[in-house]
Amino acid sequence: METIGRQQLKAKLDAGEDIKLVMTVGGWTFRAKHIPGSLSFPTPRSALQALRRDDEIILYSTSHRRQDVRAAVDALTTRGYRNVRCYVGGLADWEKAGLAVEGTNVGVAQHWPHGHSPDGLELDGGCPHCDNGWSGYGWPPADSADHTGAVGHRSQTTGRDAALVR
């Protein structure tokens, strides 16, 4: 798994490089707090529909303890995505360095749903509020015909347009 460090990621963001910085968590966690400029997808399937195989994709999660980033890297590279890296330290490392974050819970005491911890240690099984399939169970089979690499396709599982949260 190729990685990227905090300073290199910050330099890319500061320079306005065309990267897809994807936080591999569910919508609740993303809305609570994320690195500015990050993308969030409601499911791994919608990420496959929006991301292109030649995009520079940098994946991160809340901390280095989460398995969702590893599952996403494996799923994307298996499907032919050529430029996928992982920011291993994730949001915890970014915040520890005093770098800017945004979201509904910035500057307030953190309230995690259902007693979940900020490190998400209990999410290995996948919580629909915090994970939405990113830890592995939400990825369609690699040979699935529903991935075209184009934006705006309808999800075959929900029938709704794939939502991209910024």
Backbone as JSON, one array per atom type, in Angstrom:
{
  "sequence": "METIGRQQLKAKLDAGEDIKLVMTVGGWTFRAKHIPGSLSFPTPRSALQALRRDDEIILYSTSHRRQDVRAAVDALTTRGYRNVRCYVGGLADWEKAGLAVEGTNVGVAQHWPHGHSPDGLELDGGCPHCDNGWSGYGWPPADSADHTGAVGHRSQTTGRDAALVR",
  "N": [[0.86, -1.18, 0.0], [0.69, 2.09, -0.98], [1.7, 5.09, 0.6], [1.09, 8.43, 1.91], [2.5, 11.22, 3.46], [1.71, 13.57, 6.13], [2.75, 16.24, 5.68], [3.29, 16.22, 2.92], [0.71, 15.76, 1.91], [-0.58, 18.09, 2.85], [0.85, 20.01, 1.4], [0.02, 19.41, -1.22], [-2.72, 20.02, -1.01], [-2.58, 22.75, -0.32], [-1.43, 23.75, -2.65], [-3.47, 23.43, -4.38], [-3.75, 21.18, -5.96], [-5.09, 18.76, -8.25], [-6.54, 16.51, -6.68], [-8.24, 13.69, -5.32], [-9.34, 13.61, -2.33], [-10.39, 11.38, -0.14], [-12.47, 10.59, 2.49], [-12.89, 7.7, 4.22], [-15.38, 6.88, 5.57], [-18.65, 6.7, 7.08], [-21.47, 8.91, 6.45], [-22.3, 10.35, 8.79], [-20.0, 10.52, 10.43], [-18.26, 11.84, 8.68], [-19.58, 14.32, 8.29], [-19.38, 15.3, 10.87], [-16.63, 15.87, 11.32], [-13.86, 16.64, 9.28], [-11.05, 16.76, 6.98], [-10.54, 19.83, 5.34], [-11.67, 20.14, 1.98], [-12.04, 17.51, 1.49], [-13.69, 14.59, 0.17], [-16.74, 12.78, 0.44], [-18.48, 9.76, 0.25], [-21.63, 8.14, 0.14], [-21.63, 5.38, 0.06], [-19.36, 2.65, -0.71], [-19.92, 1.75, -3.31], [-20.99, 4.03, -4.58], [-18.72, 5.6, -4.6], [-17.13, 4.22, -6.42], [-18.58, 4.75, -8.7], [-18.18, 7.47, -9.06], [-15.44, 8.1, -8.97], [-12.59, 8.18, -11.09], [-10.48, 5.95, -12.92], [-7.97, 7.04, -13.47], [-7.68, 9.12, -11.69], [-5.96, 10.95, -9.1], [-6.0, 9.57, -6.09], [-6.42, 9.92, -2.69], [-6.77, 8.32, 0.27], [-8.25, 8.4, 3.5], [-8.98, 7.99, 7.04], [-10.52, 8.16, 10.29], [-8.46, 7.56, 12.05], [-5.29, 5.78, 12.37], [-6.03, 3.27, 13.14], [-8.26, 2.22, 11.94], [-9.84, -0.11, 9.71], [-11.03, 0.48, 7.33], [-9.69, 2.05, 5.39], [-7.68, 0.38, 4.38], [-9.29, -1.62, 3.23], [-10.53, -0.09, 1.25], [-8.33, 0.76, -0.34], [-7.42, -1.74, -1.27], [-9.73, -2.58, -2.67], [-10.0, -0.6, -4.67], [-7.51, -0.73, -6.08], [-7.63, -3.35, -7.0], [-9.59, -3.08, -8.88], [-8.35, -1.68, -10.89], [-7.58, 0.98, -10.48], [-5.06, 3.34, -10.68], [-3.56, 5.22, -9.23], [-3.53, 5.35, -6.25], [-3.33, 6.23, -2.9], [-2.63, 6.18, 0.64], [-3.34, 8.12, 3.45], [-2.07, 7.48, 6.25], [-2.09, 8.29, 9.03], [-4.42, 9.72, 9.25], [-7.38, 11.61, 10.2], [-6.93, 12.02, 12.95], [-4.12, 12.34, 13.16], [-3.81, 14.62, 11.57], [-5.27, 16.57, 12.99], [-3.83, 16.53, 15.41], [-1.52, 17.76, 14.65], [-2.36, 20.32, 14.56], [-3.66, 21.3, 12.34], [-6.13, 22.66, 10.08], [-9.57, 21.72, 10.37], [-12.9, 20.84, 9.39], [-16.47, 20.87, 9.9], [-19.51, 19.77, 11.55], [-18.98, 19.27, 14.23], [-16.7, 20.62, 14.99], [-14.73, 22.22, 17.33], [-16.45, 21.69, 19.42], [-17.47, 19.64, 22.22], [-16.91, 16.29, 21.58], [-19.45, 14.14, 20.54], [-20.17, 10.95, 20.12], [-22.09, 8.69, 18.16], [-24.19, 6.15, 19.56], [-22.37, 5.36, 21.52], [-19.91, 4.96, 20.29], [-16.38, 5.04, 19.88], [-13.88, 7.62, 19.26], [-11.8, 6.5, 17.8], [-12.98, 4.45, 16.51], [-12.8, 1.74, 17.11], [-14.62, -0.27, 17.62], [-15.91, -0.66, 15.27], [-15.4, -2.66, 13.46], [-17.24, -4.51, 12.54], [-18.94, -2.94, 11.09], [-20.83, -0.2, 11.25], [-23.91, 1.25, 10.39], [-24.24, 4.0, 10.72], [-21.7, 5.06, 10.98], [-19.89, 3.8, 9.31], [-20.92, 2.65, 6.86], [-20.3, 0.58, 5.04], [-17.65, 0.82, 4.26], [-15.63, -0.62, 5.56], [-15.32, -2.99, 4.33], [-17.48, -4.77, 3.77], [-19.23, -3.43, 2.07], [-18.34, -3.22, -0.53], [-18.88, -3.9, -3.94], [-18.58, -7.01, -5.83], [-15.42, -7.45, -7.45], [-15.54, -7.99, -10.18], [-17.9, -6.91, -10.9], [-20.37, -5.46, -12.98], [-21.31, -2.91, -12.61], [-19.63, -0.72, -12.37], [-18.48, 2.04, -14.0], [-16.86, 4.18, -13.95], [-17.83, 6.71, -14.24], [-19.53, 9.77, -13.43], [-22.7, 10.25, -11.83], [-24.28, 8.03, -12.26], [-26.95, 5.78, -11.55], [-27.52, 4.2, -8.48], [-27.58, 0.75, -8.28], [-28.44, -0.66, -6.13], [-29.99, 1.01, -4.54], [-31.46, 2.61, -6.23], [-31.35, 5.3, -6.29], [-29.84, 8.43, -7.27], [-26.32, 8.55, -7.14], [-24.92, 10.07, -4.37], [-22.81, 12.77, -3.72], [-21.01, 14.07, -1.21], [-19.75, 17.1, -0.08]],
  "CA": [[0.0, 0.0, 0.0], [1.44, 3.34, -1.04], [1.23, 6.05, 1.59], [1.47, 9.82, 1.78], [2.63, 11.83, 4.78], [0.93, 14.77, 6.42], [3.3, 17.43, 5.03], [3.1, 16.08, 1.48], [-0.72, 15.97, 1.66], [-0.86, 19.51, 3.06], [1.42, 20.74, 0.26], [-0.87, 19.2, -2.37], [-3.95, 20.79, -0.78], [-2.23, 24.18, -0.39], [-1.15, 24.08, -4.04], [-4.69, 23.27, -5.17], [-3.59, 20.08, -6.92], [-6.31, 18.02, -8.56], [-6.55, 15.22, -6.02], [-9.5, 13.26, -4.72], [-9.07, 13.25, -0.94], [-11.61, 10.69, 0.22], [-12.56, 10.07, 3.85], [-13.56, 6.41, 4.07], [-16.28, 6.68, 6.7], [-20.04, 7.02, 6.78], [-21.84, 10.32, 6.4], [-22.36, 10.99, 10.1], [-18.64, 10.79, 10.86], [-17.71, 12.86, 7.78], [-20.19, 15.62, 8.59], [-18.91, 15.74, 12.18], [-15.3, 16.47, 11.22], [-13.04, 16.13, 8.2], [-10.05, 17.66, 6.43], [-11.14, 20.65, 4.28], [-11.41, 19.68, 0.62], [-12.3, 16.07, 1.41], [-14.92, 14.07, -0.41], [-17.37, 11.67, 1.15], [-19.47, 9.05, -0.55], [-22.51, 7.41, 1.05], [-21.29, 3.95, 0.01], [-18.26, 2.35, -1.63], [-20.44, 1.64, -4.68], [-21.1, 5.37, -5.15], [-17.36, 6.05, -4.85], [-16.72, 3.59, -7.68], [-19.28, 5.41, -9.8], [-17.74, 8.85, -9.21], [-13.99, 8.21, -9.14], [-12.07, 7.65, -12.35], [-9.29, 5.11, -12.72], [-6.73, 7.81, -13.56], [-7.65, 10.16, -10.64], [-5.06, 10.79, -7.96], [-6.91, 9.34, -4.98], [-5.79, 9.77, -1.39], [-7.78, 7.84, 1.19], [-7.94, 8.49, 4.93], [-10.08, 7.73, 7.95], [-10.41, 8.93, 11.53], [-7.16, 7.29, 12.65], [-4.58, 4.66, 11.77], [-6.56, 2.0, 13.65], [-9.44, 1.78, 11.18], [-9.57, -1.02, 8.6], [-11.73, 0.9, 6.12], [-8.76, 2.54, 4.39], [-7.05, -0.8, 3.77], [-10.31, -2.24, 2.38], [-10.74, 0.79, 0.09], [-7.14, 0.66, -1.19], [-7.46, -3.05, -1.92], [-10.84, -2.62, -3.62], [-9.73, 0.27, -5.82], [-6.4, -1.24, -6.89], [-8.12, -4.56, -7.66], [-10.42, -2.64, -10.0], [-7.55, -1.0, -11.91], [-7.23, 2.36, -10.16], [-3.61, 3.32, -10.78], [-2.88, 6.21, -8.42], [-4.23, 5.33, -4.96], [-2.45, 6.25, -1.73], [-3.29, 6.24, 1.93], [-2.81, 8.97, 4.51], [-2.21, 6.52, 7.34], [-2.43, 8.91, 10.31], [-5.81, 10.14, 9.17], [-7.86, 12.82, 10.84], [-6.29, 12.18, 14.27], [-2.78, 12.89, 12.93], [-4.01, 15.97, 11.02], [-5.67, 17.44, 14.11], [-2.73, 16.58, 16.38], [-0.55, 18.73, 14.11], [-2.96, 21.65, 14.64], [-4.12, 21.73, 11.02], [-7.55, 22.99, 10.01], [-10.61, 20.74, 10.09], [-14.23, 21.45, 9.29], [-17.58, 19.98, 10.16], [-20.49, 20.21, 12.55], [-18.48, 19.08, 15.59], [-15.43, 21.31, 15.2], [-14.77, 23.15, 18.45], [-17.41, 21.29, 20.45], [-17.17, 18.34, 22.8], [-17.31, 15.24, 20.65], [-20.49, 13.19, 20.93], [-20.19, 9.88, 19.13], [-23.36, 7.96, 18.22], [-24.26, 4.78, 20.08], [-21.22, 5.06, 22.36], [-18.71, 4.67, 19.52], [-15.2, 5.81, 20.25], [-13.32, 8.38, 18.13], [-10.93, 5.66, 16.99], [-13.8, 3.51, 15.77], [-12.31, 0.38, 17.31], [-15.71, -1.24, 17.63], [-16.61, -0.61, 13.99], [-14.95, -3.7, 12.55], [-18.4, -5.16, 11.94], [-19.61, -2.0, 10.22], [-22.0, 0.49, 11.77], [-24.5, 2.01, 9.29], [-24.1, 5.43, 10.95], [-20.3, 5.49, 11.0], [-19.06, 3.06, 8.37], [-21.64, 2.54, 5.58], [-19.74, -0.41, 4.13], [-16.26, 1.08, 3.9], [-14.69, -1.56, 6.16], [-15.15, -4.14, 3.47], [-18.69, -5.47, 3.35], [-20.01, -2.64, 1.13], [-17.77, -3.19, -1.88], [-19.42, -4.93, -4.84], [-17.53, -7.88, -6.36], [-14.51, -6.75, -8.37], [-15.95, -8.19, -11.57], [-19.25, -6.35, -11.04], [-20.51, -4.64, -14.18], [-21.94, -1.62, -12.33], [-18.65, 0.37, -12.3], [-18.07, 2.57, -15.3], [-15.93, 5.28, -13.76], [-18.46, 7.97, -14.61], [-20.34, 10.38, -12.4], [-24.12, 10.43, -12.1], [-25.01, 6.8, -12.48], [-27.89, 5.45, -10.48], [-27.15, 3.04, -7.69], [-28.44, -0.4, -8.55], [-28.97, -1.2, -4.88], [-30.99, 1.89, -3.94], [-32.26, 3.27, -7.25], [-31.18, 6.75, -6.18], [-28.6, 8.94, -7.82], [-25.21, 8.52, -6.18], [-24.75, 11.39, -3.75], [-21.45, 13.17, -3.39], [-21.06, 15.07, -0.15], [-18.52, 17.88, 0.03]],
  "C": [[0.9, 1.23, 0.0], [0.84, 4.34, -0.07], [1.68, 7.46, 1.23], [1.52, 10.39, 3.2], [1.83, 13.12, 4.89], [1.45, 16.0, 5.65], [3.12, 17.38, 3.51], [1.63, 16.3, 1.11], [-1.07, 17.45, 1.79], [-0.34, 20.33, 1.89], [0.54, 20.6, -0.98], [-2.15, 20.02, -2.22], [-3.68, 22.29, -0.91], [-1.99, 24.64, -1.83], [-2.38, 23.95, -4.93], [-4.59, 22.17, -6.21], [-4.91, 19.33, -7.09], [-6.22, 16.61, -7.97], [-7.97, 14.94, -5.53], [-9.15, 12.75, -3.33], [-10.37, 12.69, -0.38], [-11.52, 10.17, 1.66], [-13.45, 8.83, 3.81], [-14.38, 6.06, 5.31], [-17.7, 6.99, 6.23], [-20.3, 8.51, 6.89], [-21.85, 11.02, 7.73], [-20.96, 11.42, 10.54], [-18.02, 11.89, 9.99], [-18.27, 14.24, 8.12], [-19.69, 16.18, 9.93], [-17.57, 16.45, 12.07], [-14.51, 15.82, 10.1], [-12.01, 17.18, 7.77], [-10.71, 18.48, 5.32], [-10.71, 20.16, 2.89], [-11.67, 18.2, 0.42], [-13.62, 15.79, 0.71], [-15.44, 12.96, 0.48], [-18.4, 11.06, 0.21], [-20.34, 8.23, 0.39], [-22.22, 5.91, 1.11], [-20.06, 3.76, -0.87], [-18.72, 2.27, -3.09], [-20.54, 3.03, -5.34], [-19.72, 5.97, -5.41], [-16.85, 5.48, -6.18], [-17.37, 4.28, -8.88], [-18.74, 6.81, -10.07], [-16.25, 8.99, -9.5], [-13.57, 7.58, -10.46], [-10.76, 6.9, -12.09], [-7.98, 5.89, -12.81], [-6.68, 8.98, -12.57], [-6.52, 9.88, -9.66], [-5.94, 10.74, -6.73], [-6.09, 9.14, -3.71], [-6.9, 9.46, -0.39], [-7.32, 8.05, 2.63], [-9.19, 8.2, 5.74], [-9.88, 8.56, 9.21], [-9.06, 8.74, 12.2], [-6.51, 6.11, 11.95], [-5.13, 3.3, 12.19], [-7.71, 1.44, 12.82], [-9.04, 0.9, 10.0], [-10.2, -0.55, 7.29], [-10.8, 1.41, 5.03], [-8.11, 1.38, 3.66], [-8.04, -1.48, 2.81], [-10.52, -1.42, 1.11], [-9.55, 0.73, -0.87], [-7.17, -0.65, -1.97], [-8.55, -3.1, -2.99], [-10.55, -1.78, -4.87], [-8.6, -0.28, -6.69], [-6.79, -2.52, -7.62], [-8.92, -4.22, -8.91], [-9.66, -1.8, -11.02], [-7.27, 0.47, -11.66], [-5.72, 2.41, -9.97], [-2.89, 4.23, -9.79], [-3.61, 6.38, -7.08], [-3.2, 5.29, -3.84], [-3.28, 6.42, -0.47], [-2.57, 7.23, 2.83], [-3.07, 8.21, 5.8], [-2.65, 7.16, 8.65], [-3.86, 9.39, 10.38], [-6.11, 11.42, 9.92], [-7.18, 13.07, 12.19], [-4.91, 12.81, 14.13], [-2.87, 14.34, 12.45], [-4.33, 16.95, 12.14], [-4.54, 17.6, 15.13], [-1.68, 17.59, 15.95], [-1.11, 20.15, 14.13], [-3.46, 22.19, 13.31], [-5.64, 21.86, 11.01], [-8.41, 21.77, 9.71], [-11.92, 21.5, 9.97], [-15.28, 20.4, 9.55], [-18.44, 20.49, 11.3], [-19.98, 20.1, 13.98], [-17.12, 19.73, 15.84], [-15.62, 22.31, 16.33], [-15.79, 22.84, 19.52], [-16.99, 19.95, 21.02], [-17.74, 17.26, 21.89], [-18.37, 14.33, 21.25], [-20.59, 12.15, 19.83], [-21.48, 9.09, 19.26], [-23.18, 6.58, 18.86], [-23.05, 4.39, 20.92], [-19.96, 4.71, 21.6], [-17.57, 5.56, 19.98], [-14.68, 6.57, 19.05], [-12.41, 7.53, 17.25], [-11.7, 4.6, 16.22], [-13.39, 2.06, 15.96], [-13.42, -0.66, 17.25], [-16.44, -1.3, 16.29], [-16.19, -1.71, 13.02], [-16.11, -4.41, 11.86], [-19.18, -4.24, 11.03], [-20.87, -1.43, 10.81], [-22.6, 1.32, 10.64], [-24.4, 3.52, 9.48], [-22.67, 5.91, 10.72], [-19.47, 4.89, 9.89], [-19.66, 2.98, 6.97], [-20.97, 1.61, 4.57], [-18.28, -0.24, 3.79], [-15.3, 0.06, 4.47], [-14.58, -2.85, 5.39], [-16.44, -4.75, 2.96], [-19.5, -4.72, 2.31], [-19.49, -2.6, -0.29], [-18.41, -4.26, -2.74], [-18.28, -5.83, -5.32], [-16.7, -7.16, -7.41], [-14.91, -6.91, -9.82], [-17.35, -7.66, -11.84], [-19.3, -5.41, -12.24], [-21.06, -3.25, -13.89], [-20.94, -0.46, -12.26], [-18.25, 0.79, -13.7], [-17.08, 3.7, -15.17], [-16.52, 6.62, -14.11], [-19.35, 8.47, -13.48], [-21.81, 10.39, -12.82], [-24.88, 9.17, -12.4], [-25.93, 6.53, -11.3], [-27.41, 4.19, -9.78], [-28.11, 1.9, -7.97], [-29.04, -0.96, -7.28], [-30.06, -0.32, -4.3], [-31.9, 2.55, -4.96], [-32.16, 4.78, -7.2], [-29.89, 7.17, -6.85], [-27.53, 8.92, -6.75], [-24.97, 9.93, -5.67], [-23.29, 11.61, -3.42], [-21.55, 14.29, -2.39], [-19.74, 15.79, -0.11], [-18.51, 18.59, 1.31]]
}
